[in-house]
Amino acid sequence: MHQFRLPTAPRSIQKDQPIKFILDSEAIDCLAHNIALVHAGFDEQAFKQLALTNIAPLGFMDRSAHIAAALKATLPAKFADATEVLIKTLTPANVHTERLGLSVFFYLPHTRFVAEYGRDVSYNAGEDPFDTAMHAQYELTRRFSAEFSIRPFLIHDFDRTLNQITQWLDDPDPHVRRLCSEGTRSRLPWGARIPQLIKDPTPTLPILDALKSDPSLYVRRSVANHLGDIAKDHPEIAFELCDRWLSNADKELKWVIRHAVRHPAKQGNATAIALRKAAGGR
């Protein structure tokens, strides 16, 4: 039985230890170890040397890209083959959705690898890598999150990616259902903005409708934050959706509505204030 390793990490961000240090030498050692267990041709030392060279000054997201480039240089050349290796190294899917700690960020370079090299046929021996990339993100989001890596696919291949996301809406795993909402947020913190959805958020409204009463708070919180993003650019669309939801809202959905309009309400928007009040808020 494979003994895959995860780096030690605090349960939350510490003042004296920036989050970038999660992707440091220990994480790189763990990643090299895990790959070597499933891929006999892997050059651990070459990977570690590439990954560690010049990483010290890099911030968190840049470190993930740097490690992903080291993976590209040392894994099989074809994206599908390299991705198969990475998927074989994954630890069991997370059962819980809360208090997972920061060790899950170990998988950020994995998702970055998919985002960087899973959209171009030239990295996949001339074959369309889309299905492989989507499968990889499905598996990765069950251990970490693919909310960052799914965004380049939405930006560059919107219709096909949105269609795939829609097929995940009734997945039994709340991590996957959350990705449907979180990955399509127009203004996701730390993530690339999606200009098409900033201009017109209506393509994601069916996603929010489908997940608004999800049994998992983890998913419902994402729906509320997604709708809050829409309210920044198109408040009338967000308010209209909230008003429609109010007609048959239970206490959980009322919380989603209150959470979604909290920022415009704080700014004194009368409609947002009225919606919060109607949803049981102040």
FIKEKOL-562405 format. One line per field, with one value per atom (N, C-alpha, C): residue number from 1; x, y, z. Coordinates in steps of 0.1 Angstrom, whole numbers, padded with zeros to 4 digits. Layout:
BEGIN
resi	NUM ...
east	X ...
north	Y ...
up	Z ...
END
This chain:
BEGIN
resi	1 1 1 2 2 2 3 3 3 4 4 4 5 5 5 6 6 6 7 7 7 8 8 8 9 9 9 10 10 10 11 11 11 12 12 12 13 13 13 14 14 14 15 15 15 16 16 16 17 17 17 18 18 18 19 19 19 20 20 20 21 21 21 22 22 22 23 23 23 24 24 24 25 25 25 26 26 26 27 27 27 28 28 28 29 29 29 30 30 30 31 31 31 32 32 32 33 33 33 34 34 34 35 35 35 36 36 36 37 37 37 38 38 38 39 39 39 40 40 40 41 41 41 42 42 42 43 43 43 44 44 44 45 45 45 46 46 46 47 47 47 48 48 48 49 49 49 50 50 50 51 51 51 52 52 52 53 53 53 54 54 54 55 55 55 56 56 56 57 57 57 58 58 58 59 59 59 60 60 60 61 61 61 62 62 62 63 63 63 64 64 64 65 65 65 66 66 66 67 67 67 68 68 68 69 69 69 70 70 70 71 71 71 72 72 72 73 73 73 74 74 74 75 75 75 76 76 76 77 77 77 78 78 78 79 79 79 80 80 80 81 81 81 82 82 82 83 83 83 84 84 84 85 85 85 86 86 86 87 87 87 88 88 88 89 89 89 90 90 90 91 91 91 92 92 92 93 93 93 94 94 94 95 95 95 96 96 96 97 97 97 98 98 98 99 99 99 100 100 100 101 101 101 102 102 102 103 103 103 104 104 104 105 105 105 106 106 106 107 107 107 108 108 108 109 109 109 110 110 110 111 111 111 112 112 112 113 113 113 114 114 114 115 115 115 116 116 116 117 117 117 118 118 118 119 119 119 120 120 120 121 121 121 122 122 122 123 123 123 124 124 124 125 125 125 126 126 126 127 127 127 128 128 128 129 129 129 130 130 130 131 131 131 132 132 132 133 133 133 134 134 134 135 135 135 136 136 136 137 137 137 138 138 138 139 139 139 140 140 140 141 141 141 142 142 142 143 143 143 144 144 144 145 145 145 146 146 146 147 147 147 148 148 148 149 149 149 150 150 150 151 151 151 152 152 152 153 153 153 154 154 154 155 155 155 156 156 156 157 157 157 158 158 158 159 159 159 160 160 160 161 161 161 162 162 162 163 163 163 164 164 164 165 165 165 166 166 166 167 167 167 168 168 168 169 169 169 170 170 170 171 171 171 172 172 172 173 173 173 174 174 174 175 175 175 176 176 176 177 177 177 178 178 178 179 179 179 180 180 180 181 181 181 182 182 182 183 183 183 184 184 184 185 185 185 186 186 186 187 187 187 188 188 188 189 189 189 190 190 190 191 191 191 192 192 192 193 193 193 194 194 194 195 195 195 196 196 196 197 197 197 198 198 198 199 199 199 200 200 200 201 201 201 202 202 202 203 203 203 204 204 204 205 205 205 206 206 206 207 207 207 208 208 208 209 209 209 210 210 210 211 211 211 212 212 212 213 213 213 214 214 214 215 215 215 216 216 216 217 217 217 218 218 218 219 219 219 220 220 220 221 221 221 222 222 222 223 223 223 224 224 224 225 225 225 226 226 226 227 227 227 228 228 228 229 229 229 230 230 230 231 231 231 232 232 232 233 233 233 234 234 234 235 235 235 236 236 236 237 237 237 238 238 238 239 239 239 240 240 240 241 241 241 242 242 242 243 243 243 244 244 244 245 245 245 246 246 246 247 247 247 248 248 248 249 249 249 250 250 250 251 251 251 252 252 252 253 253 253 254 254 254 255 255 255 256 256 256 257 257 257 258 258 258 259 259 259 260 260 260 261 261 261 262 262 262 263 263 263 264 264 264 265 265 265 266 266 266 267 267 267 268 268 268 269 269 269 270 270 270 271 271 271 272 272 272 273 273 273 274 274 274 275 275 275 276 276 276 277 277 277 278 278 278 279 279 279 280 280 280 281 281 281 282 282 282
east	0008 0000 0009 0005 0013 0012 0023 0023 0025 0015 0016 0017 0025 0027 0021 0016 0012 0021 0024 0033 0025 0032 0026 0022 0011 0007 -0003 -0003 -0012 -0027 -0036 -0050 -0055 -0048 -0053 -0040 -0042 -0031 -0026 -0012 -0005 0001 0001 0007 0022 0028 0043 0048 0038 0042 0033 0038 0030 0026 0014 0008 0017 0026 0035 0044 0046 0056 0049 0037 0031 0037 0040 0046 0061 0068 0082 0089 0101 0108 0101 0094 0087 0076 0069 0058 0064 0076 0082 0088 0093 0098 0086 0075 0063 0058 0058 0053 0062 0076 0085 0084 0082 0081 0068 0057 0044 0045 0051 0052 0061 0072 0081 0075 0065 0058 0050 0045 0036 0042 0054 0060 0075 0078 0092 0102 0098 0108 0110 0104 0104 0118 0124 0137 0134 0134 0131 0140 0153 0163 0162 0160 0158 0146 0135 0123 0125 0131 0133 0143 0153 0162 0155 0147 0140 0129 0122 0112 0117 0129 0135 0143 0148 0156 0148 0153 0147 0132 0128 0115 0113 0124 0124 0116 0119 0112 0098 0093 0080 0069 0058 0046 0039 0027 0020 0016 0008 0003 0015 0025 0036 0044 0045 0051 0044 0031 0023 0026 0027 0031 0045 0054 0068 0069 0062 0063 0056 0045 0038 0048 0056 0066 0076 0080 0089 0083 0070 0063 0063 0060 0060 0073 0084 0097 0101 0095 0100 0089 0077 0066 0066 0059 0058 0053 0058 0056 0041 0034 0020 0011 0003 -0005 -0013 -0020 -0028 -0020 -0008 0000 0005 0009 0014 0003 -0009 -0021 -0025 -0024 -0027 -0017 -0005 0005 0001 -0003 -0007 -0019 -0029 -0041 -0038 -0029 -0025 -0019 -0014 -0008 -0017 -0030 -0039 -0043 -0043 -0048 -0063 -0069 -0084 -0091 -0103 -0111 -0115 -0117 -0121 -0136 -0139 -0152 -0159 -0151 -0157 -0155 -0162 -0161 -0155 -0155 -0150 -0138 -0130 -0118 -0108 -0106 -0096 -0082 -0080 -0066 -0060 -0048 -0041 -0033 -0032 -0024 -0030 -0043 -0049 -0043 -0037 -0031 -0019 -0015 -0005 -0009 -0022 -0026 -0028 -0024 -0025 -0016 -0004 0004 -0002 -0009 -0015 -0026 -0034 -0045 -0038 -0027 -0021 -0015 -0010 -0005 -0016 -0028 -0040 -0043 -0044 -0048 -0038 -0025 -0015 -0013 -0015 -0011 -0023 -0035 -0046 -0055 -0051 -0060 -0054 -0042 -0035 -0032 -0036 -0034 -0019 -0011 0004 0010 0004 0009 0003 -0005 -0012 -0011 0001 0004 -0007 -0012 -0021 -0036 -0038 -0052 -0058 -0071 -0079 -0078 -0072 -0070 -0082 -0093 -0104 -0109 -0113 -0119 -0110 -0097 -0087 -0086 -0086 -0084 -0097 -0108 -0120 -0121 -0117 -0116 -0106 -0095 -0085 -0090 -0097 -0102 -0113 -0121 -0131 -0125 -0114 -0107 -0100 -0094 -0087 -0096 -0108 -0116 -0122 -0121 -0126 -0115 -0103 -0092 -0088 -0091 -0087 -0097 -0095 -0105 -0100 -0108 -0104 -0110 -0114 -0120 -0111 -0098 -0089 -0086 -0084 -0080 -0091 -0104 -0115 -0117 -0112 -0115 -0108 -0096 -0090 -0099 -0104 -0113 -0126 -0131 -0143 -0140 -0128 -0125 -0122 -0116 -0112 -0121 -0129 -0138 -0151 -0158 -0169 -0180 -0186 -0198 -0195 -0184 -0181 -0178 -0171 -0168 -0181 -0189 -0201 -0210 -0211 -0218 -0213 -0200 -0195 -0198 -0197 -0200 -0215 -0224 -0238 -0240 -0232 -0234 -0230 -0223 -0218 -0228 -0238 -0247 -0253 -0256 -0263 -0253 -0240 -0230 -0232 -0230 -0231 -0221 -0210 -0199 -0201 -0203 -0205 -0193 -0181 -0170 -0171 -0177 -0179 -0191 -0201 -0213 -0208 -0200 -0195 -0187 -0179 -0171 -0180 -0192 -0201 -0204 -0205 -0208 -0196 -0186 -0174 -0165 -0164 -0156 -0161 -0174 -0180 -0183 -0178 -0179 -0172 -0178 -0172 -0159 -0160 -0149 -0143 -0140 -0134 -0121 -0120 -0107 -0096 -0085 -0073 -0074 -0086 -0088 -0089 -0086 -0087 -0102 -0105 -0118 -0123 -0136 -0142 -0150 -0144 -0150 -0164 -0166 -0179 -0190 -0187 -0197 -0198 -0188 -0189 -0198 -0197 -0206 -0220 -0222 -0235 -0235 -0240 -0240 -0251 -0260 -0272 -0269 -0258 -0255 -0253 -0250 -0248 -0260 -0270 -0282 -0289 -0289 -0294 -0286 -0273 -0265 -0269 -0271 -0275 -0288 -0298 -0311 -0310 -0301 -0301 -0294 -0286 -0278 -0283 -0292 -0296 -0300 -0306 -0311 -0303 -0291 -0282 -0282 -0281 -0280 -0268 -0257 -0245 -0243 -0240 -0238 -0225 -0216 -0204 -0208 -0218 -0223 -0231 -0240 -0249 -0241 -0230 -0222 -0216 -0212 -0206 -0217 -0229 -0240 -0242 -0242 -0244 -0233 -0220 -0209 -0209 -0213 -0214 -0225 -0236 -0246 -0242 -0234 -0228 -0219 -0211 -0203 -0212 -0223 -0232 -0237 -0240 -0246 -0236 -0223 -0214 -0215 -0218 -0219 -0233 -0242 -0256 -0265 -0266 -0274 -0289 -0294 -0308 -0311 -0301 -0303 -0302 -0292 -0291 -0303 -0308 -0320 -0332 -0334 -0346 -0346 -0334 -0333 -0336 -0331 -0333 -0348 -0354 -0369 -0377 -0373 -0380 -0378 -0366 -0364 -0371 -0374 -0380 -0394 -0401 -0415 -0417 -0407 -0408 -0396 -0390 -0377 -0378 -0370 -0369 -0358 -0354 -0345 -0331 -0327 -0314 -0313 -0324 -0323 -0324 -0331 -0331 -0317 -0310 -0296 -0288 -0290 -0283 -0286 -0299 -0303 -0296 -0297 -0291 -0276 -0269 -0255 -0252 -0260 -0257 -0258 -0267 -0269 -0263 -0254 -0249 -0241 -0233 -0224 -0232 -0241 -0249 -0258 -0262 -0270 -0262 -0249 -0240 -0237 -0238 -0236 -0248 -0259 -0271 -0281 -0279 -0288 -0302 -0312 -0325 -0331 -0329 -0335 -0328 -0315 -0307 -0312 -0314 -0318 -0332 -0341 -0354 -0354 -0345 -0344 -0339 -0329 -0323 -0334 -0342 -0352 -0363 -0367 -0377 -0372 -0359 -0353 -0349 -0354 -0352 -0340 -0334 -0322 -0325 -0315 -0316 -0311
north	-0012 0000 0012 0022 0034 0043 0048 0057 0071 0078 0091 0101 0111 0121 0135 0141 0155 0164 0176 0184 0188 0190 0196 0210 0214 0228 0232 0245 0249 0248 0249 0248 0261 0272 0285 0293 0304 0313 0319 0319 0324 0338 0347 0360 0360 0350 0350 0340 0334 0325 0327 0335 0337 0324 0324 0312 0306 0314 0309 0298 0297 0287 0273 0272 0259 0252 0260 0255 0257 0250 0252 0238 0236 0224 0211 0212 0200 0196 0205 0202 0196 0202 0197 0183 0180 0167 0157 0161 0152 0149 0159 0157 0148 0150 0141 0127 0125 0112 0105 0112 0106 0102 0111 0107 0095 0095 0084 0070 0070 0058 0052 0060 0055 0056 0063 0065 0062 0050 0045 0054 0061 0068 0083 0086 0100 0103 0114 0119 0128 0123 0131 0142 0140 0150 0161 0158 0169 0177 0171 0178 0187 0182 0190 0202 0199 0210 0221 0218 0227 0235 0228 0234 0243 0240 0248 0260 0259 0270 0283 0293 0306 0307 0298 0298 0308 0311 0318 0332 0340 0353 0353 0341 0341 0340 0347 0346 0333 0332 0319 0314 0322 0318 0316 0324 0323 0310 0306 0293 0282 0282 0271 0270 0281 0281 0276 0280 0276 0260 0255 0241 0233 0239 0233 0232 0242 0242 0231 0229 0218 0205 0203 0191 0189 0200 0198 0193 0198 0194 0180 0174 0161 0150 0153 0143 0139 0129 0125 0137 0138 0150 0152 0141 0143 0146 0156 0161 0150 0142 0131 0121 0118 0108 0114 0127 0133 0135 0138 0139 0126 0115 0102 0099 0103 0101 0109 0122 0130 0125 0120 0115 0103 0095 0083 0086 0099 0102 0109 0110 0117 0109 0116 0110 0108 0101 0099 0112 0112 0124 0129 0142 0147 0144 0138 0135 0148 0156 0168 0180 0190 0203 0214 0213 0223 0219 0229 0227 0217 0218 0209 0214 0226 0231 0235 0240 0245 0235 0222 0212 0209 0212 0209 0218 0229 0238 0231 0220 0212 0209 0208 0205 0217 0228 0240 0239 0234 0232 0222 0212 0202 0209 0217 0224 0234 0240 0250 0243 0231 0223 0220 0217 0214 0227 0238 0251 0255 0253 0258 0249 0236 0227 0219 0221 0213 0219 0230 0237 0237 0232 0234 0220 0217 0204 0201 0212 0210 0203 0204 0197 0183 0179 0166 0158 0159 0152 0154 0166 0170 0166 0160 0155 0165 0167 0176 0172 0180 0176 0179 0184 0190 0180 0168 0158 0154 0152 0148 0159 0172 0183 0184 0181 0182 0171 0159 0148 0150 0156 0159 0169 0179 0190 0184 0175 0168 0161 0154 0146 0156 0166 0175 0184 0187 0195 0187 0174 0166 0165 0170 0170 0184 0193 0207 0217 0222 0230 0232 0232 0235 0249 0257 0270 0279 0278 0286 0280 0267 0261 0260 0260 0259 0272 0283 0296 0299 0295 0297 0289 0278 0271 0278 0285 0293 0305 0311 0323 0319 0308 0305 0295 0288 0278 0277 0289 0291 0281 0279 0271 0256 0251 0237 0235 0244 0243 0245 0254 0256 0244 0238 0226 0214 0213 0203 0206 0218 0222 0219 0222 0219 0204 0196 0181 0177 0185 0182 0187 0194 0200 0191 0179 0169 0158 0161 0152 0149 0137 0134 0141 0146 0152 0167 0172 0187 0195 0189 0196 0199 0190 0191 0201 0200 0209 0223 0225 0238 0244 0236 0240 0247 0241 0246 0261 0265 0279 0287 0282 0289 0292 0281 0282 0292 0295 0304 0318 0321 0334 0344 0355 0365 0371 0373 0381 0373 0361 0352 0358 0360 0364 0355 0360 0353 0347 0346 0340 0350 0346 0354 0358 0371 0375 0369 0367 0362 0373 0380 0392 0389 0377 0374 0374 0369 0369 0382 0390 0403 0411 0410 0417 0411 0398 0392 0380 0381 0370 0359 0362 0353 0338 0335 0321 0313 0319 0312 0311 0319 0319 0305 0297 0283 0275 0278 0271 0275 0288 0293 0288 0288 0282 0268 0260 0246 0243 0252 0250 0258 0267 0276 0270 0258 0250 0237 0238 0226 0221 0208 0204 0208 0212 0215 0231 0235 0249 0254 0245 0248 0252 0246 0249 0262 0263 0274 0287 0286 0298 0303 0294 0297 0304 0299 0305 0320 0322 0335 0344 0340 0348 0350 0340 0342 0353 0352 0362 0376 0376 0389 0395 0386 0391 0398 0391 0396 0410 0411 0424 0435 0433 0444 0450 0442 0447 0448 0440 0440 0438 0448 0447 0443 0449 0446 0431 0424 0410 0402 0406 0399 0401 0413 0416 0409 0409 0402 0388 0381 0367 0365 0373 0372 0374 0383 0386 0373 0367 0355 0344 0342 0331 0333 0346 0348 0342 0340 0336 0323 0314 0301 0297 0307 0305 0300 0289 0284 0292 0289 0297 0296 0285 0283 0292 0292 0301 0316 0319 0333 0337 0328 0332 0335 0326 0329 0343 0346 0359 0371 0370 0380 0381 0370 0370 0376 0373 0377 0393 0399 0414 0422 0416 0423 0435 0434 0445 0457 0455 0467 0472 0464 0468 0477 0473 0481 0495 0495 0508 0516 0512 0520 0517 0507 0504 0500 0508 0506 0492 0488 0475 0464 0464 0454 0454 0466 0466 0460 0463 0457 0442 0437 0423 0416 0422 0416 0416 0426 0427 0416 0415 0405 0391 0389 0376 0374 0382 0380 0387 0396 0403 0417 0424 0438 0448
up	0000 0000 0000 -0009 -0010 0003 0007 0019 0014 0009 0004 0016 0013 0024 0021 0031 0030 0039 0036 0045 0057 0068 0080 0077 0083 0080 0092 0095 0106 0102 0111 0108 0102 0105 0100 0098 0091 0087 0100 0102 0113 0110 0120 0117 0114 0121 0120 0109 0101 0091 0079 0069 0057 0050 0044 0038 0027 0021 0010 0015 0028 0033 0034 0031 0029 0017 0007 -0005 -0005 0004 0007 0005 0010 0008 0012 0023 0028 0018 0013 0003 -0010 -0014 -0026 -0024 -0012 -0008 -0009 -0003 -0002 -0017 -0025 -0039 -0046 -0045 -0052 -0047 -0034 -0028 -0033 -0034 -0038 -0053 -0061 -0075 -0077 -0070 -0072 -0068 -0059 -0055 -0067 -0076 -0086 -0100 -0101 -0115 -0114 -0118 -0117 -0124 -0135 -0143 -0138 -0126 -0122 -0115 -0120 -0114 -0103 -0091 -0079 -0077 -0079 -0076 -0086 -0099 -0109 -0106 -0102 -0099 -0087 -0076 -0064 -0067 -0075 -0078 -0086 -0096 -0104 -0095 -0087 -0079 -0068 -0062 -0052 -0057 -0069 -0074 -0076 -0069 -0070 -0064 -0056 -0051 -0039 -0032 -0019 -0021 -0031 -0031 -0036 -0041 -0047 -0037 -0041 -0033 -0035 -0028 -0027 -0041 -0049 -0062 -0072 -0071 -0080 -0077 -0064 -0061 -0067 -0067 -0073 -0088 -0095 -0109 -0111 -0102 -0103 -0101 -0092 -0089 -0101 -0106 -0118 -0130 -0132 -0143 -0141 -0128 -0125 -0128 -0125 -0128 -0143 -0151 -0165 -0171 -0165 -0170 -0166 -0156 -0152 -0153 -0155 -0157 -0172 -0176 -0190 -0198 -0211 -0219 -0222 -0224 -0228 -0216 -0217 -0206 -0200 -0208 -0203 -0195 -0199 -0192 -0179 -0179 -0167 -0157 -0162 -0153 -0146 -0154 -0148 -0137 -0138 -0127 -0115 -0117 -0106 -0099 -0106 -0100 -0092 -0096 -0088 -0075 -0073 -0061 -0051 -0054 -0046 -0033 -0022 -0009 -0010 -0001 -0002 -0001 -0008 -0009 0006 0007 0020 0023 0034 0038 0043 0051 0057 0049 0052 0044 0053 0066 0075 0082 0087 0095 0089 0077 0070 0072 0077 0078 0065 0066 0054 0046 0051 0044 0030 0028 0015 0004 0008 -0002 -0009 -0004 -0010 -0025 -0027 -0041 -0050 -0046 -0054 -0067 -0066 -0078 -0087 -0082 -0091 -0099 -0093 -0100 -0110 -0106 -0115 -0127 -0125 -0137 -0147 -0142 -0151 -0158 -0151 -0157 -0168 -0165 -0174 -0187 -0185 -0196 -0201 -0195 -0199 -0209 -0216 -0225 -0239 -0241 -0254 -0260 -0272 -0278 -0279 -0280 -0282 -0270 -0258 -0246 -0245 -0254 -0253 -0266 -0272 -0285 -0296 -0296 -0307 -0304 -0292 -0289 -0279 -0280 -0272 -0257 -0248 -0234 -0225 -0231 -0223 -0213 -0218 -0209 -0198 -0201 -0191 -0181 -0185 -0176 -0167 -0172 -0164 -0153 -0158 -0148 -0137 -0141 -0130 -0120 -0125 -0116 -0107 -0113 -0105 -0093 -0096 -0085 -0075 -0081 -0072 -0063 -0068 -0060 -0048 -0048 -0037 -0026 -0029 -0020 -0015 -0024 -0022 -0028 -0039 -0047 -0061 -0070 -0084 -0088 -0078 -0081 -0089 -0087 -0094 -0108 -0109 -0122 -0132 -0127 -0137 -0144 -0139 -0145 -0158 -0161 -0174 -0185 -0181 -0190 -0193 -0183 -0185 -0194 -0192 -0199 -0214 -0217 -0230 -0238 -0230 -0236 -0228 -0228 -0219 -0220 -0232 -0233 -0229 -0233 -0231 -0216 -0210 -0195 -0187 -0190 -0183 -0184 -0196 -0198 -0188 -0187 -0178 -0164 -0160 -0146 -0143 -0153 -0151 -0148 -0154 -0152 -0138 -0131 -0117 -0107 -0110 -0100 -0091 -0095 -0086 -0081 -0082 -0077 -0062 -0057 -0043 -0034 -0040 -0032 -0030 -0018 -0017 -0022 -0022 -0027 -0042 -0049 -0063 -0066 -0058 -0060 -0057 -0047 -0044 -0055 -0062 -0073 -0084 -0086 -0096 -0093 -0081 -0077 -0075 -0068 -0065 -0077 -0085 -0097 -0108 -0107 -0117 -0111 -0099 -0094 -0103 -0106 -0115 -0109 -0096 -0089 -0077 -0080 -0069 -0064 -0050 -0045 -0048 -0052 -0056 -0070 -0075 -0088 -0100 -0112 -0123 -0125 -0128 -0130 -0144 -0145 -0157 -0164 -0173 -0179 -0185 -0191 -0197 -0186 -0174 -0164 -0156 -0156 -0151 -0160 -0173 -0182 -0182 -0181 -0181 -0172 -0160 -0151 -0153 -0162 -0163 -0166 -0173 -0175 -0162 -0151 -0139 -0129 -0133 -0124 -0123 -0133 -0131 -0121 -0120 -0111 -0096 -0094 -0081 -0077 -0087 -0084 -0080 -0087 -0084 -0070 -0065 -0053 -0041 -0043 -0032 -0020 -0021 -0009 -0007 -0011 -0009 0005 0008 0022 0029 0022 0028 0029 0041 0043 0035 0033 0025 0011 0005 -0008 -0007 0002 0003 0006 0013 0016 0002 -0006 -0019 -0028 -0027 -0035 -0030 -0017 -0012 -0017 -0016 -0020 -0035 -0043 -0057 -0061 -0054 -0056 -0052 -0041 -0037 -0047 -0055 -0066 -0077 -0080 -0090 -0086 -0073 -0068 -0069 -0070 -0072 -0086 -0096 -0110 -0115 -0110 -0115 -0103 -0095 -0083 -0086 -0097 -0100 -0102 -0109 -0111 -0098 -0090 -0077 -0068 -0068 -0059 -0064 -0077 -0083 -0080 -0080 -0077 -0062 -0054 -0040 -0037 -0043 -0041 -0045 -0056 -0061 -0051 -0046 -0036 -0023 -0019 -0007 -0005 -0016 -0016 -0009 -0010 -0004 0004 0010 0016 0031 0034 0047 0054 0066 0074 0068 0062 0055 0043 0035 0023 0027 0037 0042 0046 0052 0055 0042 0032 0019 0014 0014 0009 0017 0031 0039 0037 0035 0033 0019 0009 -0004 -0006 0002 0000 0011 0019 0031 0028 0017 0014 0008 -0001 -0005 0006 0015 0026 0035 0038 0046 0040 0026 0019 0018 0024 0025 0013 0005 -0006 0000 -0004 0002 -0001 -0013 -0017 -0010 -0008 -0001 0014 0020 0033 0035 0026 0026 0025 0016 0014 0027 0033 0045 0056 0057 0067 0064 0051 0048 0050 0050 0052 0067 0075 0090 0095 0088 0092 0097 0100 0105 0094
END
